[in-house]
Amino acid sequence: RLAEYSRDCLKELRETRRPATVQRLLDSAAHEFARHGYAATRVRDIVDAAGVNLAAANYHFGSKEELFEAVLRRRLDPMNQRRVALLAGLEHEAGDQAVRCDRILAALFFPALELARDPERGGSNFLRLVGRAYADPAPFIRHFLSEHYAEMIARFKEAFARALPHLPRRELSWRLHFMMGALSYTLAGTDALKLIHE
C-alpha cells in the first residue's frame, strides 16, 4: 500500500508540473468566475471542470485570490498594453495637438472588443468576467485592479485632460469613473453578449 501511495503522489506531482494543467485551470477558472462571480465560485468546481486535482491548483496558485488575479492578468495585461500602444500611436500622430476624445475612447475600447471576438483569448466570456470584477465589492479585487492598472488608467486620464482642458480635474475624474462603472455594469450582464456579436 505504501508503494501504491508513493506512485499516486509522484503521479500527482508530475501532473502539477505540466504547463497544460495551468492553462486548463486558468480556462476553467475564467469560465466559473464569469458564470458565478468570485464569491460564489468554489475552487473544487474549478478543478473538477479542469480535470485536475486540488493539489495542482494549490501548487500553481496557492489560493483562490491568487488564481483569480492570475486569470485577470493573463488577458488584461496584453489588452492594456495594446491600449497604451494605440494611445501612444495616436499621440505621436497628433504631435503637439491633443488627441480627440473619440479617438482616445477608441484606443480604450477597441482592444476589449477585439478580445471579446477572439475565443482563443477567452472571448465574450472573459469580457463578462472583467465586468463582474470591476463591479465586485471584494476589497482585494478593487485593490488589485486599482494598483495593477493604475499606470494605464493614469495614461488615459492625462490624454482626456489634454483633450478637455476646460474641464476641472475633479470633474474629469468623476466622469471617467461613471463611464467605467457603466461599462463594467454593461459587460457583466448577459445582454452585452448580443452587442459584441452584432
DRENLOMAR-955098 format. One line per 10 residues: number of its first residue (from 1); their letters; for each residue z, x negated, y negated of N, C-alpha, C. Coordinates in nm, 3 decimals. Each point is the difference from the previous one (the first is absolute). Example, Ala and Ser with C-alpha at 12.3 -4.5 7.8 and 13.67 -1.06 7.14 Angstrom:
BEGIN
1) as) 0.780:-1.319:0.569:0.000:0.089:-0.119:0.000:-0.090:-0.120 | -0.072:0.035:-0.105:0.006:-0.082:-0.119:0.073:0.077:-0.109
END
This chain:
BEGIN
1) rlaeysrdcl) 0.000:-0.083:0.120:0.000:0.083:-0.120:0.000:-0.086:-0.125 | 0.069:-0.114:0.004:0.002:-0.090:-0.115:-0.139:-0.054:-0.028 | -0.074:-0.036:0.107:-0.136:-0.052:-0.017:-0.090:0.107:-0.060 | 0.019:0.123:0.046:-0.082:0.111:-0.053:0.031:0.024:-0.148 | 0.129:-0.007:-0.035:0.041:0.017:-0.139:-0.060:-0.110:-0.087 | 0.001:-0.124:0.050:-0.055:-0.114:-0.075:-0.149:0.017:-0.023 | -0.070:0.049:0.103:-0.144:0.023:-0.015:-0.027:0.105:-0.107 | 0.083:0.107:-0.001:-0.016:0.105:-0.100:0.025:-0.052:-0.141 | 0.101:-0.085:-0.014:0.032:-0.057:-0.131:-0.114:-0.089:-0.049 | -0.055:-0.082:0.090:-0.112:-0.087:-0.038:-0.123:0.083:-0.040
11) kelretrrpa) -0.023:0.108:0.074:-0.112:0.087:-0.031:0.017:0.061:-0.139 | 0.123:0.045:-0.031:0.027:0.058:-0.131:-0.019:-0.103:-0.111 | 0.045:-0.124:0.024:-0.013:-0.104:-0.100:-0.146:-0.032:-0.026 | -0.080:-0.008:0.107:-0.143:-0.026:-0.018:-0.065:0.115:-0.078 | 0.044:0.122:0.027:-0.055:0.118:-0.068:0.027:-0.007:-0.150 | 0.121:-0.044:-0.037:0.037:-0.004:-0.142:-0.079:-0.105:-0.075 | -0.056:-0.098:0.069:-0.071:-0.109:-0.069:-0.149:0.026:-0.014 | -0.050:0.106:0.054:-0.141:0.030:-0.012:-0.033:0.054:-0.138 | -0.103:-0.058:-0.068:-0.037:0.052:-0.132:-0.039:0.147:0.005 | -0.061:0.043:0.111:-0.041:0.140:0.012:0.121:0.093:-0.006
21) tvqrlldsaa) 0.114:-0.047:0.046:0.121:0.082:-0.004:0.039:0.032:-0.143 | -0.008:-0.100:-0.085:0.033:0.019:-0.142:-0.094:0.103:-0.062 | -0.129:-0.012:0.029:-0.097:0.094:-0.056:0.025:0.143:0.049 | 0.031:0.013:0.129:0.027:0.134:0.054:0.125:0.059:-0.065 | 0.102:-0.082:-0.018:0.122:0.048:-0.064:-0.027:0.044:-0.145 | -0.076:-0.081:-0.074:-0.030:0.034:-0.139:-0.085:0.126:-0.009 | -0.099:0.012:0.089:-0.085:0.120:-0.001:0.081:0.124:0.033 | 0.082:-0.011:0.103:0.083:0.112:0.043:0.101:0.038:-0.108 | 0.061:-0.101:-0.060:0.100:0.026:-0.106:-0.065:0.067:-0.120 | -0.119:-0.046:-0.038:-0.070:0.061:-0.114:-0.027:0.148:0.027
31) hefarhgyaa) -0.042:0.029:0.121:-0.029:0.139:0.036:0.127:0.085:-0.003 | 0.107:-0.050:0.061:0.125:0.077:0.008:0.065:0.017:-0.137 | 0.002:-0.107:-0.081:0.059:0.009:-0.134:-0.079:0.096:-0.088 | -0.133:-0.003:0.011:-0.082:0.091:-0.080:0.022:0.144:0.042 | 0.021:0.020:0.127:0.015:0.136:0.054:0.138:0.059:-0.029 | 0.106:-0.082:0.015:0.136:0.053:-0.008:0.079:-0.050:-0.121 | -0.049:-0.102:-0.068:0.079:-0.062:-0.106:0.094:-0.104:0.059 | 0.057:-0.084:-0.087:0.084:-0.110:0.049:0.125:0.051:0.072 | 0.073:0.087:-0.065:0.131:0.042:0.054:-0.011:0.071:0.134 | -0.103:0.082:0.019:-0.012:0.081:0.121:-0.069:-0.074:0.115
41) trvrdivdaa) -0.050:-0.119:-0.025:-0.068:-0.076:0.106:0.099:-0.086:0.077 | -0.007:0.009:0.133:0.087:-0.082:0.085:-0.080:-0.119:0.054 | 0.066:-0.115:0.006:-0.066:-0.120:0.055:-0.040:0.026:0.145 | 0.079:0.076:0.072:-0.033:0.033:0.139:-0.136:0.070:0.009 | -0.028:0.091:-0.093:-0.129:0.069:-0.001:-0.115:-0.098:-0.029 | 0.026:-0.096:-0.087:-0.102:-0.100:-0.035:-0.034:-0.086:0.120 | 0.102:-0.052:0.068:-0.027:-0.088:0.114:-0.062:0.076:0.117 | 0.041:0.124:0.018:-0.061:0.081:0.105:-0.149:0.022:-0.027 | -0.033:0.032:-0.124:-0.140:0.023:-0.036:-0.082:-0.129:0.010 | 0.065:-0.114:-0.027:-0.068:-0.129:0.007:-0.012:-0.052:0.142
51) gvnlaaanyh) 0.078:0.057:0.091:-0.003:-0.045:0.139:0.070:-0.133:0.022 | 0.103:-0.028:-0.082:0.077:-0.123:0.016:0.147:0.037:0.010 | 0.083:-0.101:0.030:0.142:0.030:0.010:0.072:-0.025:-0.132 | 0.122:0.048:-0.007:0.079:-0.011:-0.123:0.028:-0.145:-0.036 | 0.012:-0.085:0.101:0.026:-0.142:-0.025:-0.113:-0.063:-0.081 | -0.123:0.045:0.023:-0.115:-0.053:-0.074:0.011:0.031:-0.149 | 0.040:0.123:-0.031:0.016:0.039:-0.141:0.111:-0.081:-0.066 | 0.111:-0.016:0.071:0.111:-0.078:-0.055:-0.037:-0.147:-0.018 | -0.075:-0.053:0.096:-0.041:-0.141:-0.004:-0.089:-0.028:-0.121 | -0.096:0.085:-0.024:-0.098:-0.024:-0.105:0.046:0.044:-0.138
61) fgskeelfea) 0.080:0.106:-0.008:0.032:0.056:-0.131:0.149:0.008:-0.031 | 0.084:-0.002:0.100:0.144:-0.004:-0.023:0.063:0.135:-0.030 | -0.060:0.078:-0.087:0.059:0.129:-0.037:-0.109:0.099:-0.038 | 0.039:0.124:-0.009:-0.093:0.106:-0.040:-0.049:-0.024:-0.144 | 0.091:-0.044:-0.087:-0.038:-0.029:-0.138:-0.106:-0.108:-0.007 | 0.021:-0.108:0.075:-0.096:-0.111:-0.002:-0.134:0.042:0.059 | 0.002:0.085:0.100:-0.124:0.052:0.057:-0.075:0.084:-0.103 | 0.072:0.084:-0.071:-0.062:0.083:-0.103:-0.064:-0.086:-0.109 | 0.072:-0.103:-0.043:-0.052:-0.089:-0.103:-0.124:-0.074:0.050 | 0.001:-0.042:0.126:-0.116:-0.070:0.057:-0.122:0.092:0.006
71) vlrrrldpmn) 0.023:0.126:0.033:-0.110:0.098:0.002:-0.062:0.012:-0.138 | 0.082:0.009:-0.103:-0.052:0.011:-0.137:-0.070:-0.128:-0.044 | 0.064:-0.114:0.026:-0.058:-0.128:-0.044:-0.136:-0.026:0.063 | -0.018:0.038:0.125:-0.125:-0.029:0.072:-0.121:0.057:-0.073 | 0.013:0.117:-0.057:-0.113:0.064:-0.069:0.010:-0.007:-0.152 | 0.122:0.010:-0.054:0.015:0.002:-0.146:-0.028:-0.135:-0.064 | 0.038:-0.110:0.065:-0.023:-0.131:-0.060:-0.149:-0.024:-0.026 | -0.087:0.016:0.102:-0.144:-0.019:-0.027:-0.054:0.101:-0.102 | 0.047:0.125:0.006:-0.048:0.102:-0.093:0.037:-0.037:-0.143 | 0.122:-0.046:-0.021:0.043:-0.035:-0.135:-0.065:-0.128:-0.050
81) qrrvallagl) -0.029:-0.092:0.091:-0.076:-0.120:-0.039:-0.139:0.039:-0.047 | -0.059:0.097:0.068:-0.133:0.047:-0.042:0.008:0.071:-0.135 | 0.104:0.077:-0.022:0.018:0.066:-0.129:0.005:-0.102:-0.114 | 0.081:-0.103:0.019:0.016:-0.102:-0.104:-0.131:-0.076:-0.020 | -0.072:-0.029:0.109:-0.129:-0.070:-0.011:-0.102:0.084:-0.077 | -0.003:0.132:0.027:-0.091:0.089:-0.073:0.034:0.003:-0.148 | 0.129:0.010:-0.029:0.043:0.003:-0.140:-0.034:-0.131:-0.070 | 0.021:-0.113:0.069:-0.033:-0.130:-0.058:-0.149:-0.009:-0.030 | -0.083:0.053:0.089:-0.144:0.001:-0.022:-0.038:0.084:-0.122 | 0.064:0.114:-0.014:-0.027:0.087:-0.116:0.043:-0.068:-0.130
91) eheagdqavr) 0.114:-0.066:0.004:0.049:-0.069:-0.120:-0.091:-0.117:-0.037 | -0.052:-0.068:0.102:-0.093:-0.110:-0.026:-0.128:0.053:-0.067 | -0.050:0.113:0.050:-0.120:0.061:-0.058:0.025:0.045:-0.144 | 0.119:0.052:-0.025:0.032:0.055:-0.133:0.021:-0.109:-0.104 | 0.031:-0.122:0.045:0.023:-0.110:-0.093:0.123:0.025:-0.086 | -0.020:0.001:-0.133:0.112:0.021:-0.092:0.035:0.148:-0.020 | -0.085:0.087:0.052:0.024:0.144:-0.014:0.093:0.051:0.111 | 0.067:0.111:-0.028:0.084:0.063:0.102:-0.089:0.074:0.100 | 0.041:0.001:0.124:-0.071:0.076:0.102:0.029:0.149:-0.022 | -0.103:0.083:0.011:0.019:0.145:-0.019:0.093:0.056:0.108
101) cdrilaalff) 0.073:0.107:-0.036:0.097:0.062:0.093:-0.065:0.048:0.129 | -0.120:0.060:-0.011:-0.063:0.052:0.122:-0.034:-0.112:0.098 | -0.031:-0.119:-0.054:-0.032:-0.113:0.087:0.127:-0.060:0.063 | 0.109:0.001:-0.077:0.129:-0.046:0.054:0.042:0.092:0.115 | -0.014:0.131:-0.023:0.034:0.097:0.104:-0.087:-0.019:0.124 | -0.128:-0.032:-0.021:-0.090:-0.024:0.113:0.048:-0.119:0.081 | 0.042:-0.107:-0.068:0.050:-0.119:0.071:0.128:0.031:0.077 | 0.077:0.094:-0.052:0.125:0.039:0.066:-0.024:0.090:0.121 | -0.096:0.094:-0.013:-0.017:0.102:0.103:-0.106:-0.032:0.106 | -0.108:-0.069:-0.037:-0.107:-0.024:0.096:0.045:-0.073:0.126
111) palelardpe) 0.083:-0.106:-0.011:0.045:-0.067:0.123:0.077:0.093:0.094 | 0.075:0.094:-0.058:0.073:0.096:0.084:-0.097:0.094:0.071 | -0.104:0.042:-0.070:-0.100:0.088:0.062:-0.081:-0.074:0.106 | -0.030:-0.127:-0.025:-0.069:-0.082:0.100:0.083:-0.010:0.127 | 0.129:-0.024:-0.018:0.090:-0.009:0.115:0.006:0.133:0.074 | 0.005:0.109:-0.077:0.011:0.133:0.062:-0.120:0.033:0.086 | -0.115:-0.055:-0.034:-0.123:0.030:0.075:-0.029:-0.101:0.109 | 0.092:-0.093:0.021:-0.019:-0.104:0.101:0.103:0.016:0.112 | -0.039:0.062:0.112:0.094:0.021:0.111:0.056:-0.129:0.057 | -0.074:-0.109:-0.013:0.047:-0.130:0.052:0.122:-0.050:-0.076
121) rggsnflrlv) 0.015:0.045:-0.123:0.115:-0.042:-0.082:0.103:0.112:-0.016 | -0.005:0.097:0.087:0.098:0.108:-0.004:-0.051:0.130:-0.057 | -0.108:-0.008:-0.078:-0.064:0.119:-0.052:0.091:0.090:-0.081 | -0.034:0.128:-0.001:0.074:0.098:-0.080:0.144:0.015:0.047 | 0.025:-0.030:0.127:0.137:0.008:0.053:0.091:-0.099:-0.073 | -0.052:-0.121:-0.025:0.082:-0.099:-0.070:0.021:0.039:-0.145 | -0.103:0.056:-0.062:0.015:0.043:-0.139:0.107:0.108:-0.012 | 0.005:0.085:0.100:0.105:0.102:0.002:0.138:-0.064:0.012 | 0.009:-0.106:0.081:0.125:-0.073:0.013:0.042:-0.060:-0.134 | -0.095:-0.057:-0.073:0.029:-0.059:-0.131:0.055:0.108:-0.094
131) grayadpapf) -0.064:0.117:0.002:0.049:0.110:-0.083:0.142:0.038:0.036 | 0.029:0.006:0.129:0.136:0.032:0.045:0.098:-0.108:-0.043 | -0.043:-0.125:0.011:0.089:-0.112:-0.035:0.039:0.005:-0.148 | -0.098:0.026:-0.087:0.030:0.006:-0.143:0.087:0.120:-0.035 | -0.008:0.105:0.079:0.081:0.120:-0.027:0.134:-0.002:0.073 | 0.019:-0.098:0.088:0.122:-0.005:0.082:0.120:-0.042:-0.084 | 0.113:0.071:0.016:0.119:-0.034:-0.081:0.082:-0.117:0.055 | -0.035:-0.054:0.118:0.080:-0.108:0.060:0.004:-0.120:-0.096 | 0.118:-0.047:-0.035:0.012:-0.111:-0.097:-0.075:-0.126:0.042 | 0.002:-0.035:0.127:-0.065:-0.124:0.042:-0.151:0.008:-0.018
141) irhflsehya) -0.059:0.121:0.017:-0.145:0.016:-0.019:-0.035:-0.014:-0.147 | 0.078:0.065:-0.086:-0.025:-0.011:-0.144:0.014:-0.144:-0.047 | 0.103:-0.069:0.050:0.023:-0.140:-0.037:-0.115:-0.087:0.049 | -0.042:0.021:0.124:-0.109:-0.079:0.056:-0.128:0.017:-0.081 | -0.038:0.124:-0.029:-0.124:0.026:-0.072:0.005:-0.055:-0.142 | 0.113:0.020:-0.068:0.009:-0.046:-0.139:0.004:-0.152:-0.009 | 0.068:-0.065:0.095:0.010:-0.146:-0.002:-0.128:-0.067:0.050 | -0.051:0.051:0.110:-0.113:-0.065:0.066:-0.130:0.014:-0.078 | -0.014:0.109:-0.074:-0.126:0.025:-0.071:0.016:0.002:-0.151 | 0.111:-0.057:-0.048:0.028:0.000:-0.144:-0.109:-0.075:-0.077
151) emiarfkeaf) -0.048:-0.110:0.055:-0.102:-0.081:-0.069:-0.130:0.079:-0.019 | -0.043:0.069:0.106:-0.122:0.079:-0.009:0.016:0.113:-0.101 | 0.113:0.068:0.004:0.025:0.112:-0.091:0.003:-0.050:-0.145 | 0.066:-0.115:-0.023:0.007:-0.056:-0.134:-0.139:-0.037:-0.051 | -0.084:-0.048:0.089:-0.138:-0.039:-0.037:-0.078:0.121:-0.051 | 0.012:0.112:0.070:-0.072:0.121:-0.043:0.063:0.061:-0.124 | 0.131:-0.009:-0.009:0.069:0.054:-0.117:-0.046:-0.073:-0.126 | -0.017:-0.132:0.011:-0.046:-0.080:-0.114:-0.143:0.037:-0.039 | -0.083:0.024:0.102:-0.139:0.040:-0.028:-0.005:0.134:-0.072 | 0.083:0.095:0.043:0.006:0.130:-0.068:0.054:-0.016:-0.142
161) aralphlprr) 0.096:-0.089:-0.019:0.057:-0.022:-0.133:-0.106:-0.054:-0.095 | -0.087:-0.085:0.049:-0.109:-0.054:-0.084:-0.102:0.110:-0.032 | -0.024:0.087:0.098:-0.098:0.108:-0.020:0.054:0.109:-0.092 | 0.132:0.014:-0.004:0.064:0.107:-0.079:0.103:-0.061:-0.095 | -0.042:-0.082:-0.094:0.096:-0.072:-0.087:0.083:0.093:-0.089 | -0.050:0.120:-0.025:0.072:0.096:-0.085:0.118:0.065:0.072 | 0.003:-0.014:0.133:0.102:0.068:0.080:0.125:-0.088:0.011 | 0.118:0.052:-0.036:0.123:-0.078:0.017:0.020:-0.038:0.147 | 0.056:-0.118:0.024:0.019:-0.049:0.138:0.081:0.098:0.085 | 0.101:0.056:-0.057:0.083:0.095:0.075:-0.081:0.121:0.044
171) elswrlhfmm) -0.082:0.050:-0.092:-0.086:0.114:0.030:-0.101:-0.036:0.110 | -0.057:-0.119:-0.010:-0.095:-0.047:0.101:0.067:-0.008:0.137 | 0.120:-0.055:0.003:0.074:-0.012:0.127:0.022:0.136:0.064 | 0.039:0.099:-0.082:0.024:0.134:0.055:-0.129:0.062:0.051 | -0.109:-0.018:-0.073:-0.128:0.057:0.043:-0.044:-0.061:0.133 | 0.014:-0.131:0.012:-0.036:-0.066:0.126:0.090:0.046:0.114 | 0.127:0.016:-0.031:0.097:0.046:0.100:-0.039:0.139:0.052 | -0.032:0.090:-0.091:-0.037:0.136:0.041:-0.135:0.001:0.074 | -0.092:-0.084:-0.044:-0.130:-0.008:0.067:0.016:-0.047:0.144 | 0.080:-0.106:0.021:0.021:-0.052:0.135:0.080:0.100:0.085
181) galsytlagt) 0.093:0.071:-0.064:0.075:0.101:0.073:-0.089:0.113:0.049 | -0.089:0.046:-0.089:-0.093:0.107:0.038:-0.094:-0.046:0.111 | -0.045:-0.125:-0.010:-0.088:-0.055:0.104:0.072:-0.008:0.133 | 0.124:-0.049:-0.002:0.078:-0.012:0.124:0.023:0.136:0.065 | 0.034:0.100:-0.082:0.022:0.134:0.053:-0.128:0.054:0.063 | -0.113:-0.025:-0.065:-0.129:0.046:0.053:-0.033:-0.068:0.132 | 0.018:-0.132:0.004:-0.033:-0.075:0.121:0.089:0.038:0.118 | 0.124:0.036:-0.029:0.094:0.033:0.107:-0.031:0.135:0.065 | -0.080:0.083:-0.066:-0.032:0.132:0.052:-0.124:-0.001:0.087 | -0.011:0.093:0.090:-0.114:0.007:0.090:-0.129:0.038:-0.072
191) dalklihe) 0.010:0.068:-0.115:-0.120:0.038:-0.075:-0.074:-0.122:-0.053 | 0.070:-0.114:-0.013:-0.065:-0.121:-0.050:-0.108:-0.046:0.096 | 0.016:0.028:0.128:-0.100:-0.043:0.099:-0.134:0.066:-0.028 | 0.000:0.125:-0.048:-0.125:0.069:-0.031:-0.069:-0.066:-0.119 | 0.079:-0.039:-0.101:-0.058:-0.064:-0.118:-0.063:-0.133:0.035 | 0.066:-0.076:0.085:-0.048:-0.133:0.038:-0.135:0.006:0.070 | -0.018:0.103:0.085:-0.121:0.006:0.081:-0.114:0.075:-0.067 | 0.026:0.056:-0.119:-0.107:0.073:-0.070:-0.098:-0.097:-0.064
END
